[in-house]
């Protein structure tokens, strides 16, 4: 039996009403026929990608419970079939795909599988077709907690086929070439010899301790802001404490009935739509044909430049020309690149020959002589306007006229420094998928199309912004940091300020973010934004002290705020800055702001970026008399 929507692999099979109705029509044939065994598999490259979330947005409690119960009934009938059943997991297997596989007696999985996961907690809900009950019975409570709760909350981490097999989710691991034949042979073996498969069972006392520790970790991670992972832990604990499977099914139904109509789930589904569906049809992408990029130049050899060079090598496999005034910096950059390539060898992604080949594509010099045949050059030197102007003036004397000259600036004017376009990457470069593409009044469509294609070849997600100080992410994060610094300067401790902001469920405390960015960089961005918008971005003597290496808070007066007051001030500051971004036309619409925070700052899906949260909680209405989703000035201005 094949799960197949009739489309190619680029359109995965989801379980919507039509799919479940189809399964309902097939089950009587399986229940009434004289079968030896069943092998359930998917179309090429895809087993099943879970429930069709396009059917979720307007779900009421009753509809959510009905949908969960329908899956339980249908999948439960597979579990009750009177002959051995094998799920042959040949490709991507997510959410409901995992759950239908768990209802089979046994599972095989291909070594080619790269996505095996239950991402529901990431989307503000819980596995509700048996996952919370069957996973702990199969692989034990610790693996269940990791798989259902911890992995989704770590930016939706997934397992590969070999990892899933090692953890006990699959009984056999087969190579893709003969995968289906070997899976059928395994089913025949079960039919011939009998199914000796049995679920593992956790000791309820040890399970309680695992759950207790998991709740503690969750408190430190999301600070109670997301109810779904806590509910998932309750369901896993119930499965380990003696619930019958039917009891567990009913508990899942009640849980999804509570969560799916809730604020966090609605925000998560909105966020998923932004980064999955909308990103495939991004607004602002020009129709022009991009130029081919056969060689890339990088000016600068600092930590960021080395990260960028490594990314370009791995994704493009084209020659990279690096230039810096310091031979030592160039040597250090090359060492960093080679070290990263060796790390890929250690992970089994490259062999030694491939790593040596990629390293050989890098040329370094203190001059520009090796830039003459570059198709795109990215500047990544210190954030000093005059230095950047000098770099671009020198570059134009050495590169061909059609070469795209781009800057990685985080806050400075792309126009004033003389670049053609801004391509702002986020740190760590290998992890964060956002690229802010900065269009200036002089950026033509071919240049923008080339930069856009370049970013996408690097597997990044571009958001188009206009050439204004700080663009989107840094303006919002700096505005947020200003509230934190003000609290410190009025007598609050760093821990109090951190805890107030972390109640949103952000991935990183403000103090940790500041250390990661670096106080010098943060202060530079603040100075740039203060020059442009002095009323909204006041200078901070405390941040200036940090930038100079002094751990001194410049106390203005001792009037500490409560955590509620700090959080309220932060939300109001964010809402105000989003309004300015939209009214100035820095981005086309509120969805671009949310996409930028989700992909560039790692903000959680259950916030929906930030504008969804501000609209849901009434902050926007209170401040502006309308939702931020209705504020905007159209496409980014130039």
WOVENFEN-V226672 format. One line per field, one symbol per residue. ss: DSSP state (H for helix, E for strand, C for the rest). psi: psi as a letter, one per 20 degrees, with the letter a starting at -180 (. if undefined). burial: + if it has 9 or more other C-alpha atoms within 8 Angstrom, else -. Layout:
BEGIN
ss = ???
psi = ???
burial = ???
END
This chain:
BEGIN
ss = CEECCCCCCCCCCCECHHHHHHHHHHHHHHHHCCCCEEEEEECCCEEECCECHHHCCCCCHHHHHHHHHHHHHHHHHHHCCCCEEEEEECCEEECHHHHHHHCCCEEEEECCCCCEECCHHHHCCCCCCCHHHHHHHHHCHHHHHHHHHHHHHCCCCCECHHHHHHCCCCCEEECHHHHHHHHHHHHHHHHHHCCCCCCCCCCHHHHHHHHHHHHHHHHHHHCCCCHHHHHHHHHHHHHHCCCCHHHHHHHHHHHHHHHCCCHHHHHHHHHHHHHHHHHHHCCCCCCCCCCCCCEEEEECCCHHHHHHHHHHHHHHCCEEEEECCCHHHHHHHHHHHHHHHHHHHHCCCCCHHHHHHHHHCEEEECCCHHHCCCCEEEECCCCCHHHHHHHHHHHHCCCCCCCEEEECCCCCCHHHHCCCEEEEECCCCCCCCEEEEEECCCCCHHHHHHHHHHHHHCCCEEEEEECCCCCCHHHHHHHHHHHHHHHHHCCCCHHHHHHHHHCCCCCCCHHHHHHHHCHHHHHHHHHHHHHHCCCCCCCCHHHHHHHCCCCCCCCCCCCCCCHHHHHHHHHHHHHHHHHHHHHCCCCCCHHHHHHHHHHHCCCCHHHCCCHHHHHHCCHHHHHHCCCHHHCCCCCCCC
psi = ppopjjrahinqpqnaggghhgghhhghhhhirmqhrpoparrpipfpjaqoiijhhkprgghggggghggggghhhghiqkrppponnibpoqdhgghhhhirhrqqqqiipiooqnjghhjjaqpjkigihhghhgjrgghgggghggghimklqrqrghghghijhqhqoqqhgkggghhghggggghgiqojpqqqpqphghghgggghhhghhghgikjhohghghggggggghijjqrhgggghhgghghhgghirgggghghggghgifghhimpqipqiqpqqpoippqppqkaggggggggggghhhlrqppqpqiphgggggggggghghhhhhghijhqrhggghgghiipqqqiajhjihjqhpppplaqmoghggggghghgiiirqhippoqqkqiirphghijqhqpnorqpphigpiqpoooprijorhggghghghgghhjkroqppqrnqpidfghgghhgghhgghhggijiqrhgggghghiiikqipqhhggghghphggghggggghghhmhhimqqohghhgghjjpmppnpgqnmqqrhghggghghhgggghggggghikhrhrhhhgggghghiikqqhiikdhhgghghjjggghhijrqhiiqrkbqpr.
burial = --+-----+--+++++--++--++--+--+------+++++++-++++++++----+-+++-++++-++-++-++++++-+-+++++++++++++++++++++++++++++++++++++++++++++++++++++++++++++++++++++++--+++++++-++--++++-++++--++-+++--+++++--------+++-+--++-++--++--++--+++-++++++++-++++++--+----++++++++++++++--++++++++++++-+++-----+----+----++++++++-++++++++++-+-++++++++--+-++-+++-+++-+++-++----+----+--++-+++-++-+-+++-++++++++-+---+++-+++-++-+++--+++++++++++++-++++++++++--+--+++++++++--+-++++++++++++++-+++++++++++++++++-++++++++-++++++---++++++++++++-++--++---+++++++++++++---+--++---++++++-----+-+-----+-+--++-+++++++-+++-+++++++++++++++++++++++++++++++++++---+++----++++-+++-++--
END
